[in-house]
């Protein structure tokens, strides 16, 4: 049985079944549904040839060329599909037209699959669904504090204690500063970041609050969806005031083991913002392994930058709490107890 379904129907009823994305590897890498498995009909090169034939010759010629590419792979498609969906129930999608997904679905039905769902308008429908989702109201608790407060670690502690949490920096694979990409995997595309964020948020209970770290719109090279970001800015900030000395100790503990070349490069990238003399001083202190001094110099800039963003919020929505040390578990308990 083959059935055409909407992306909304898939998320309301079929999230539990395997999902196969039959687009090319390049399309998949740019952005994909987070739980999908890529089983491409065409390689990137083959797709380019088929697309050119469609535009310059005819649809029929494109189908003819496409079939020649696909024919040697047909048995392989069945084998891999059974590995992905051993229960013979699966959802399929392509880009938007449906030619690839429908052809693939027909092949599966002809070879023993009992239920095959084709998502109408494919990945494009999913992207529209994602962007519309971010327009919904959200119940956020925004966790704020200057660099070095340990906000990410606090979020992780909150999650362990049963709180709903969205780790934006984790999804972005970046800590949100010039030093933020060191020793982390490459960042996703902004499109994939949005997809992953949607996947995380839609799994949460909308009736319960969700903790989110206060962020700039850009986290490294990826951007928080505008509608989601605007809703973050409307929410109260639970601002943790941790002494500079404690924050510096925390940052030294986290960054001192990193490559000196990478740390120096990061300082170089913010030379203009730090000021030439401060940047030069920071690099000299780095060479002498005086990490605490390096941190103190750079925090002057980052504290000013964060304060500038904070001042754009209404004062009544900034709730300040003095926290004596960077202790994620204790701070998580403190935040939870605020609402008990």
C-alpha positions as CSV (number, residue, x, y, z in Angstrom):
1,X,0.0,0.0,0.0
2,X,1.2,3.5,-0.9
3,X,-0.4,6.6,0.6
4,X,0.3,10.3,0.1
5,X,0.4,12.2,3.3
6,X,1.1,15.8,4.5
7,X,4.0,16.7,6.7
8,X,1.6,17.5,9.5
9,X,0.0,14.1,9.3
10,X,3.5,12.5,9.5
11,X,4.3,14.5,12.7
12,X,0.9,13.9,14.2
13,X,0.7,10.2,13.5
14,X,3.8,8.6,12.1
15,X,6.9,10.0,13.9
16,X,7.6,6.5,15.2
17,X,8.2,4.9,11.8
18,X,11.5,5.1,9.8
19,X,11.9,7.9,7.3
20,X,13.9,7.7,4.1
21,X,15.2,10.8,2.3
22,X,15.9,9.9,-1.4
23,X,17.6,13.2,-2.3
24,X,21.2,13.5,-3.3
25,X,24.0,13.6,-0.7
26,X,24.5,17.3,-1.3
27,X,20.9,18.1,-0.8
28,X,20.9,16.0,2.4
29,X,24.1,17.7,3.7
30,X,22.7,21.2,3.3
31,X,19.6,20.4,5.4
32,X,17.5,17.3,6.3
33,X,14.8,16.1,8.6
34,X,16.8,15.1,11.7
35,X,15.6,11.5,12.0
36,X,15.8,10.7,8.3
37,X,18.2,8.2,6.6
38,X,19.6,9.3,3.3
39,X,19.2,6.6,0.6
40,X,19.8,8.7,-2.5
41,X,18.4,7.8,-5.9
42,X,21.1,9.9,-7.6
43,X,24.6,11.0,-6.7
44,X,25.1,14.8,-6.8
45,X,26.7,14.4,-10.3
46,X,23.9,12.3,-11.6
47,X,21.3,14.7,-10.2
48,X,23.0,17.5,-12.1
49,X,22.9,15.6,-15.4
50,X,19.2,14.7,-14.9
51,X,18.3,18.3,-14.0
52,X,20.1,19.7,-17.0
53,X,18.3,17.3,-19.3
54,X,15.0,18.3,-17.7
55,X,15.7,22.0,-18.3
56,X,17.3,21.9,-21.7
57,X,15.6,18.9,-23.3
58,X,12.4,17.5,-21.8
59,X,10.9,15.8,-18.8
60,X,10.8,12.5,-20.7
61,X,14.5,12.7,-21.5
62,X,15.3,13.4,-17.8
63,X,13.2,10.4,-16.8
64,X,15.0,8.2,-19.3
65,X,18.4,9.3,-18.1
66,X,17.3,8.9,-14.5
67,X,16.1,5.4,-15.0
68,X,19.5,4.4,-16.5
69,X,21.2,5.7,-13.4
70,X,18.8,4.0,-11.0
71,X,18.4,0.6,-12.8
72,X,21.7,-1.0,-11.5
73,X,20.8,0.1,-7.9
74,X,17.3,-1.3,-7.6
75,X,18.1,-4.4,-5.7
76,X,20.5,-2.4,-3.4
77,X,17.6,0.0,-2.6
78,X,15.5,-2.9,-1.4
79,X,18.2,-4.4,0.7
80,X,19.0,-1.1,2.4
81,X,15.4,-0.2,2.9
82,X,14.7,-3.5,4.7
83,X,17.7,-2.7,6.9
84,X,16.2,0.7,7.7
85,X,12.6,-0.5,8.0
86,X,12.5,-4.2,8.9
87,X,8.8,-4.0,9.7
88,X,8.1,-3.0,6.1
89,X,6.5,0.3,7.1
90,X,8.3,3.4,6.0
91,X,7.8,7.1,5.0
92,X,9.6,8.5,2.0
93,X,10.3,12.0,0.8
94,X,12.4,13.9,-1.8
95,X,12.7,17.6,-2.5
96,X,9.2,18.8,-3.5
97,X,8.0,17.5,-6.8
98,X,7.5,13.9,-5.7
99,X,8.9,12.2,-8.7
100,X,11.8,10.5,-6.9
101,X,9.9,9.7,-3.7
102,X,6.9,8.2,-5.6
103,X,9.1,6.1,-7.9
104,X,11.0,4.9,-4.9
105,X,7.8,4.1,-3.0
106,X,6.3,2.2,-5.9
107,X,9.5,0.1,-6.0
108,X,9.2,-0.7,-2.3
109,X,5.6,-1.7,-2.6
110,X,6.4,-4.0,-5.6
111,X,9.0,-5.7,-3.5
112,X,7.1,-6.5,-0.3
113,X,6.7,-3.4,1.7
114,X,3.2,-3.3,3.3
115,X,2.9,0.4,4.2
116,X,4.7,3.1,2.3
117,X,3.9,6.8,3.0
118,X,5.0,9.5,0.6
119,X,5.3,13.0,2.2
120,X,3.6,15.5,-0.2
121,X,5.8,18.3,-1.4
122,X,8.7,16.6,0.5
123,X,11.5,18.5,2.2
124,X,10.2,21.8,1.1
125,X,6.9,21.1,3.0
126,X,9.0,20.2,6.1
127,X,10.9,23.5,5.9
128,X,7.7,25.5,5.8
129,X,6.4,23.4,8.7
130,X,9.5,24.2,10.7
131,X,9.4,27.9,10.1
132,X,5.7,28.1,10.9
133,X,6.4,26.1,14.1
134,X,8.7,28.8,15.4
135,X,5.8,31.3,15.2
136,X,4.1,29.4,18.0
137,X,4.1,30.8,21.6
138,X,6.8,29.3,23.9
139,X,7.2,29.2,27.6
140,X,10.9,30.0,28.1
141,X,13.0,30.7,31.1
142,X,16.1,32.6,29.9
143,X,19.3,31.9,31.8
144,X,21.6,34.9,31.7
145,X,25.0,35.8,33.0
146,X,28.4,37.1,31.9
147,X,30.9,34.9,30.1
148,X,32.3,32.3,32.5
149,X,29.2,31.9,34.6
150,X,28.9,28.3,33.5
151,X,25.5,28.7,31.9
152,X,25.8,25.6,29.6
153,X,26.9,23.4,32.5
154,X,23.9,24.8,34.6
155,X,21.6,23.9,31.7
156,X,22.9,20.3,31.7
157,X,22.4,20.1,35.5
158,X,18.9,21.4,35.1
159,X,18.2,18.7,32.5
160,X,19.6,15.9,34.7
161,X,17.2,17.2,37.4
162,X,14.2,16.7,35.2
163,X,13.8,20.3,33.8
164,X,13.1,20.9,30.1
165,X,16.2,22.4,28.4
166,X,17.2,23.6,25.0
167,X,21.0,23.8,24.6
168,X,21.4,26.2,21.7
169,X,25.2,26.2,21.8
170,X,25.2,22.4,21.8
171,X,22.9,22.3,18.7
172,X,25.1,25.0,17.0
173,X,28.4,23.1,17.9
174,X,29.8,26.4,19.2
175,X,30.2,28.2,22.5
176,X,29.2,31.6,21.2
177,X,32.5,33.5,21.3
178,X,35.7,33.9,19.2
179,X,37.0,31.0,21.2
180,X,33.7,29.1,20.9
181,X,34.6,26.7,18.0
182,X,37.8,25.4,19.4
183,X,37.9,21.6,19.7
184,X,34.3,21.2,18.6
185,X,33.0,19.5,15.4
186,X,32.1,21.7,12.4
187,X,29.0,23.7,12.8
188,X,25.8,22.6,10.9
189,X,24.4,24.9,8.3
190,X,21.9,27.4,9.6
191,X,19.2,25.4,7.8
192,X,20.2,22.2,9.6
193,X,20.5,24.0,12.9
194,X,16.9,25.2,12.5
195,X,15.8,21.6,11.7
196,X,17.6,20.2,14.7
197,X,16.1,23.0,17.0
198,X,12.6,22.2,15.7
199,X,13.2,18.5,16.4
200,X,14.3,19.2,20.0
201,X,11.5,21.7,20.8
202,X,8.6,19.8,19.3
203,X,9.4,16.9,21.5
204,X,8.9,18.9,24.7
205,X,5.8,19.5,26.7
206,X,4.5,23.0,25.7
207,X,2.7,23.3,29.0
208,X,5.9,23.2,31.0
209,X,8.6,25.9,31.0
210,X,11.9,25.3,29.1
211,X,15.3,26.7,30.1
212,X,17.2,28.4,27.3
213,X,20.5,30.3,27.6
214,X,20.5,34.0,26.7
215,X,22.3,34.2,23.3
216,X,23.1,36.6,20.5
217,X,21.2,36.0,17.3
218,X,24.4,34.5,15.8
219,X,26.1,31.5,17.5
220,X,29.3,31.3,15.6
221,X,28.2,31.1,11.9
222,X,24.6,29.9,12.5
223,X,21.6,32.1,13.2
224,X,18.8,31.4,15.7
225,X,15.5,31.6,13.7
226,X,14.2,35.1,13.9
227,X,10.7,34.2,15.3
228,X,12.3,32.0,18.0
229,X,14.8,34.6,18.9
230,X,12.2,37.4,19.2
231,X,10.2,35.2,21.6
232,X,13.4,34.7,23.7
233,X,13.8,38.4,24.0
234,X,10.3,38.8,25.3
235,X,10.9,36.5,28.2
236,X,12.3,37.4,31.7
237,X,16.1,36.8,32.1
238,X,17.3,35.0,35.2
239,X,20.6,36.8,35.4
240,X,23.3,35.2,37.5
241,X,25.9,37.6,39.0
242,X,29.0,35.6,39.6
243,X,32.3,37.4,40.7
244,X,34.9,38.0,38.0
245,X,37.5,36.0,40.0
246,X,35.2,32.9,40.0
247,X,34.4,33.3,36.3
248,X,38.1,33.6,35.4
249,X,38.9,30.4,37.3
250,X,36.1,28.6,35.5
251,X,37.3,29.8,32.1
252,X,40.9,28.9,32.8
253,X,39.9,25.4,33.8
254,X,38.0,25.0,30.5
255,X,40.3,26.6,28.0
256,X,43.9,26.3,29.3
257,X,44.3,22.8,27.7
258,X,43.4,24.1,24.3
259,X,46.0,24.6,21.5
260,X,48.0,27.9,22.0
261,X,47.9,28.5,18.3
262,X,44.1,28.3,18.2
263,X,43.8,30.5,21.3
264,X,46.1,33.1,19.8
265,X,44.1,33.0,16.5
266,X,40.9,33.6,18.5
267,X,42.5,36.6,20.2
268,X,43.6,37.9,16.8
269,X,40.1,37.8,15.5
270,X,38.8,40.2,18.2
271,X,41.9,42.5,18.1
272,X,39.8,45.4,16.9
273,X,37.2,44.9,19.6
274,X,39.8,44.4,22.4
275,X,42.0,47.2,21.2
276,X,45.4,46.7,19.6
277,X,47.3,47.1,22.9
278,X,45.0,44.8,24.9
279,X,45.2,42.1,22.2
280,X,49.0,42.4,22.1
281,X,49.1,42.2,25.9
282,X,46.8,39.1,25.9
283,X,49.0,37.3,23.4
284,X,52.1,38.0,25.4
285,X,50.4,36.7,28.5
286,X,49.3,33.6,26.6
287,X,52.9,32.9,25.6
288,X,53.9,33.1,29.3
289,X,51.0,30.6,30.1
290,X,49.4,33.3,32.3
291,X,45.9,32.1,31.4
292,X,44.2,34.0,34.2
293,X,45.4,37.3,32.9
294,X,44.4,36.4,29.3
295,X,40.9,35.6,30.5
296,X,40.7,38.9,32.5
297,X,41.7,40.9,29.5
298,X,39.2,39.3,27.2
299,X,36.4,39.4,29.8
300,X,36.5,43.2,29.7
301,X,35.3,43.1,26.1
302,X,32.9,40.2,26.6
303,X,31.3,41.7,29.7
304,X,30.7,45.0,27.9
305,X,29.3,43.2,24.8
306,X,26.9,41.2,26.9
307,X,25.8,44.2,29.0
308,X,25.0,46.1,25.8
309,X,22.6,43.4,24.7
310,X,21.1,43.1,28.2
311,X,20.4,46.8,28.3
312,X,18.1,46.4,25.3
313,X,15.6,44.5,27.5
314,X,13.1,46.0,29.9
315,X,14.6,46.3,33.4
316,X,11.5,44.7,34.9
317,X,12.3,41.5,33.0
318,X,15.8,41.2,34.3
319,X,15.8,39.2,37.5
320,X,19.3,39.3,39.2
321,X,20.7,36.8,41.6
322,X,24.1,36.8,43.3
323,X,25.8,33.5,42.9
324,X,29.1,33.2,44.8
325,X,30.8,30.5,42.8
326,X,30.6,28.5,39.6
327,X,28.8,25.4,40.8
328,X,26.3,24.2,38.2
329,X,24.6,21.6,40.4
330,X,24.0,24.0,43.3
331,X,22.9,26.8,41.0
332,X,20.5,24.4,39.2
333,X,19.0,23.5,42.6
334,X,18.7,27.2,43.4
335,X,16.9,28.0,40.2
336,X,14.5,25.0,40.6
337,X,13.7,26.1,44.2
338,X,12.7,29.5,43.0
339,X,9.5,28.0,41.6
340,X,8.7,25.6,44.4
